[in-house]
Amino acid sequence: MKADTHPDYHEITVVMTDGTEYKTRSTWGKEGDVMKLDVDSKSHPAFTGGSAKVVEKGQLSKFENRYGNLFGGDSK
């Protein structure tokens, strides 16, 4: 087996956008480095449902305008 073919796998600290921290193992950086996240699951709209809900409402109204009473429901 060839020597030095695998990256160094070590422990780092990840800091979330709200300041909470956790330790994980990674090939990023060096042993003991701190990764500060700009976007994570606590702040991104895709996870929190922020602006994604507005898009869903827009898509629903577009569908209703286009197809109206297609499935027998009440049309507006």
Rosetta constraint file for C-alpha pairs under 8 A:
AtomPair CA 7 CA 27 HARMONIC 6.33 0.50
AtomPair CA 8 CA 27 HARMONIC 5.74 0.50
AtomPair CA 9 CA 25 HARMONIC 6.49 0.50
AtomPair CA 9 CA 26 HARMONIC 5.45 0.50
AtomPair CA 9 CA 27 HARMONIC 4.80 0.50
AtomPair CA 10 CA 25 HARMONIC 5.21 0.50
AtomPair CA 10 CA 26 HARMONIC 5.62 0.50
AtomPair CA 10 CA 27 HARMONIC 6.44 0.50
AtomPair CA 10 CA 30 HARMONIC 7.16 0.50
AtomPair CA 10 CA 31 HARMONIC 5.39 0.50
AtomPair CA 10 CA 32 HARMONIC 7.99 0.50
AtomPair CA 11 CA 23 HARMONIC 6.68 0.50
AtomPair CA 11 CA 24 HARMONIC 5.57 0.50
AtomPair CA 11 CA 25 HARMONIC 4.27 0.50
AtomPair CA 11 CA 26 HARMONIC 6.25 0.50
AtomPair CA 11 CA 31 HARMONIC 5.58 0.50
AtomPair CA 11 CA 32 HARMONIC 6.11 0.50
AtomPair CA 12 CA 23 HARMONIC 5.73 0.50
AtomPair CA 12 CA 24 HARMONIC 5.66 0.50
AtomPair CA 12 CA 25 HARMONIC 5.99 0.50
AtomPair CA 12 CA 26 HARMONIC 6.70 0.50
AtomPair CA 12 CA 29 HARMONIC 7.93 0.50
AtomPair CA 12 CA 30 HARMONIC 7.53 0.50
AtomPair CA 12 CA 31 HARMONIC 6.05 0.50
AtomPair CA 12 CA 32 HARMONIC 4.91 0.50
AtomPair CA 12 CA 33 HARMONIC 5.23 0.50
AtomPair CA 12 CA 34 HARMONIC 5.98 0.50
AtomPair CA 12 CA 35 HARMONIC 7.42 0.50
AtomPair CA 13 CA 21 HARMONIC 6.63 0.50
AtomPair CA 13 CA 22 HARMONIC 5.70 0.50
AtomPair CA 13 CA 23 HARMONIC 4.45 0.50
AtomPair CA 13 CA 24 HARMONIC 6.36 0.50
AtomPair CA 13 CA 32 HARMONIC 6.77 0.50
AtomPair CA 13 CA 33 HARMONIC 6.40 0.50
AtomPair CA 13 CA 34 HARMONIC 4.77 0.50
AtomPair CA 13 CA 35 HARMONIC 6.19 0.50
AtomPair CA 14 CA 21 HARMONIC 5.53 0.50
AtomPair CA 14 CA 22 HARMONIC 5.47 0.50
AtomPair CA 14 CA 23 HARMONIC 6.17 0.50
AtomPair CA 14 CA 24 HARMONIC 7.34 0.50
AtomPair CA 14 CA 34 HARMONIC 5.84 0.50
AtomPair CA 14 CA 35 HARMONIC 4.79 0.50
AtomPair CA 14 CA 36 HARMONIC 6.05 0.50
AtomPair CA 14 CA 37 HARMONIC 7.34 0.50
AtomPair CA 15 CA 19 HARMONIC 5.86 0.50
AtomPair CA 15 CA 20 HARMONIC 5.76 0.50
AtomPair CA 15 CA 21 HARMONIC 4.45 0.50
AtomPair CA 15 CA 22 HARMONIC 6.80 0.50
AtomPair CA 15 CA 34 HARMONIC 7.13 0.50
AtomPair CA 15 CA 35 HARMONIC 6.08 0.50
AtomPair CA 15 CA 36 HARMONIC 4.77 0.50
AtomPair CA 15 CA 37 HARMONIC 6.14 0.50
AtomPair CA 16 CA 20 HARMONIC 5.40 0.50
AtomPair CA 16 CA 21 HARMONIC 6.17 0.50
AtomPair CA 16 CA 36 HARMONIC 6.49 0.50
AtomPair CA 16 CA 37 HARMONIC 5.50 0.50
AtomPair CA 16 CA 38 HARMONIC 7.80 0.50
AtomPair CA 16 CA 39 HARMONIC 7.98 0.50
AtomPair CA 16 CA 40 HARMONIC 6.66 0.50
AtomPair CA 17 CA 36 HARMONIC 7.57 0.50
AtomPair CA 17 CA 37 HARMONIC 5.97 0.50
AtomPair CA 17 CA 38 HARMONIC 6.18 0.50
AtomPair CA 17 CA 39 HARMONIC 6.65 0.50
AtomPair CA 17 CA 40 HARMONIC 6.71 0.50
AtomPair CA 17 CA 42 HARMONIC 7.37 0.50
AtomPair CA 17 CA 43 HARMONIC 7.10 0.50
AtomPair CA 18 CA 42 HARMONIC 7.76 0.50
AtomPair CA 29 CA 33 HARMONIC 6.17 0.50
AtomPair CA 39 CA 43 HARMONIC 6.10 0.50
AtomPair CA 39 CA 44 HARMONIC 6.05 0.50
AtomPair CA 40 CA 44 HARMONIC 5.87 0.50
AtomPair CA 41 CA 46 HARMONIC 7.99 0.50
AtomPair CA 41 CA 47 HARMONIC 5.50 0.50
AtomPair CA 41 CA 48 HARMONIC 7.27 0.50
AtomPair CA 42 CA 47 HARMONIC 7.04 0.50
AtomPair CA 42 CA 48 HARMONIC 6.67 0.50
AtomPair CA 43 CA 47 HARMONIC 7.54 0.50
AtomPair CA 43 CA 48 HARMONIC 6.73 0.50
AtomPair CA 44 CA 48 HARMONIC 6.20 0.50
AtomPair CA 45 CA 49 HARMONIC 5.22 0.50
AtomPair CA 45 CA 50 HARMONIC 4.60 0.50
AtomPair CA 45 CA 51 HARMONIC 5.96 0.50
AtomPair CA 45 CA 52 HARMONIC 6.38 0.50
AtomPair CA 46 CA 50 HARMONIC 7.22 0.50
AtomPair CA 46 CA 51 HARMONIC 7.98 0.50
AtomPair CA 46 CA 52 HARMONIC 6.37 0.50
AtomPair CA 49 CA 53 HARMONIC 5.86 0.50
AtomPair CA 50 CA 54 HARMONIC 7.67 0.50
AtomPair CA 51 CA 55 HARMONIC 6.58 0.50
AtomPair CA 52 CA 56 HARMONIC 6.28 0.50
AtomPair CA 53 CA 57 HARMONIC 6.26 0.50
AtomPair CA 54 CA 58 HARMONIC 6.19 0.50
AtomPair CA 55 CA 59 HARMONIC 6.12 0.50
AtomPair CA 56 CA 60 HARMONIC 6.10 0.50
AtomPair CA 57 CA 61 HARMONIC 6.18 0.50
AtomPair CA 58 CA 62 HARMONIC 6.11 0.50
AtomPair CA 59 CA 63 HARMONIC 6.14 0.50
AtomPair CA 60 CA 64 HARMONIC 6.17 0.50
AtomPair CA 61 CA 65 HARMONIC 6.00 0.50
AtomPair CA 62 CA 66 HARMONIC 6.13 0.50
AtomPair CA 63 CA 67 HARMONIC 5.95 0.50
AtomPair CA 63 CA 68 HARMONIC 7.53 0.50
AtomPair CA 64 CA 68 HARMONIC 4.75 0.50
AtomPair CA 64 CA 69 HARMONIC 7.69 0.50
AtomPair CA 64 CA 75 HARMONIC 7.65 0.50
AtomPair CA 68 CA 75 HARMONIC 5.74 0.50
AtomPair CA 68 CA 76 HARMONIC 7.88 0.50
AtomPair CA 69 CA 73 HARMONIC 5.74 0.50
AtomPair CA 69 CA 74 HARMONIC 6.49 0.50
AtomPair CA 69 CA 75 HARMONIC 5.40 0.50
